[in-house]
Amino acid sequence: MSIVPLSRRQLLGRAACGFGALALAGLSGSPLRAADAPLVRIHHPAKAKRVIFLFMAGGVSQVDSFDWKPELVKQDGRMLDFADERAIKRGGTGANRRVMKPLWEFKQRGQSGLWASELFPNIAKNMDDLCVIRSMHTEGVAHGPATLFMHTGSSNFIRPSLGSWLLYGLGSENQNLPGFVSIGPSLGNGGPRNYGSAFLPAVHQGTAVGRAGMSARDMTFGNVIPGRELAVARRQFDLQQALNVAQVAGQPGAQELDAVVSSYELAWRMQTQAPGVVDLARETQATREHYGIDKKPTDDFARKCLMARQLSEAGVRFVQVNYNTSSSSNPAWDQHTDMPQHATHAAATDQPVAALLADLKQRGLLDDTIVLWGGEFGRTPYAENNGTGRDHNPGGFTMWAAGGGFKRGHAHGATDEFGHYAVEDKVHLHDLHATILHQLGIDHERLTYRHAGRDYRLTDVYGEVVKDLLV
């Protein structure tokens, strides 16, 4: 029997399909697949299956939107003492700050009678579906630390994001799509850390679709290549994964390599699945018009919101829709000198958000989907530098939630008479994180990950579930 020597290239070329079979068999039964499989850490019956977070970067003014304060109208123009942390850090005493009344008219809405201003006329029509939390407070007076805290529960340390914790705890409902997607995230104020997995296995990090400043028309999953011949692509993938598995086998416990192999697996499945999921062309013209697509100023954010509905409907566990500018130093809602600019951003987001709520409700998805809306903090009831804008205010602001077992047509908590500090039934951001996890069947004190010698959790050593927000 003669032995014909083969070069390395020839061996790999002839054995590619065999390697692929071995690789797939190994992956299907090895710890590598356990990294991205659902962990199902349900601790109690869940009221929600997924989350859509509509992040209003920069800080929407609560006293101009959902927190009606008659005292601001009465005291408008008076010079009063507001000795908050921001003023003190800037070397002032807080004295001689000019009270600024709301720039938009407030009215009671729906059967619930909840207050909302004309800043968001379309969202205001949905007040009977909203749970408005008027007593939020958080950490960080600047955008960077406050934005990180909103997403990770920490203002300075590198910690996993809320979406990563959910994916780690529950896994994805659709193994052919990422379980956590962030649409149009900013590169600043935390950047990728806002959707990162930190010390959790890397397969639980968020997948960015586009970036802040990019047109939503151009936002799609990267590296999804339509039109490739499936058989050829399959052979290439099998060979690549075979080599990856061999490399991982030589370095047991290499979490980063495990994540790479798993990400390639997901990327392969996405080649045939993702293009049909995020496709606004398959929506009816009536749906597109309802969201405000192909119309100024709503087109861009409307496309993002409709993408979020498509992804959620397809089984993505956590979808974040970011409204921001391309400038990390001047987020969209950050009106220090020109509060009327709030109207520009509201006009771009109001109709798409209201349409998303109505669409989810009509499709029967709102009952088990938490829609969360808000920014990293609120704004002051006084004019910054006695001008025409409002400063940052982490001490008291408003967020709202809809669906997923949150009360409907309900207002929780209160700020003081000026809307400055949360004073009644206060809800810290740790509490809100704990409550969201609770609605998805997770006990925030029991969802932990061992790292650097201790067990970590999203809420660190803080947070309580706010039962009064829930049905």
PyMOL commands that set and color helices and strands:
alter all, ss='L'
color gray80, all
select helices_A, chain A and resi 8-29+31-34+62-64+70-74+85-89+121-124+127-129+143-152+162-170+191-195+202-204+216-218+230-249+255-277+280-282+285-291+299-313+339-362+366-368+384-386+429-439+467-469
alter helices_A, ss='H'
color red, helices_A
select strands_A, chain A and resi 50-56+79-80+97-98+106-109+114-117+130-137+180-183+207-209+318-323+369-374+378-383+390-393+397-402+410-412+414-415+422-424+427-428+449-451+454-456
alter strands_A, ss='S'
color yellow, strands_A
deselect
rebuild
show_as cartoon
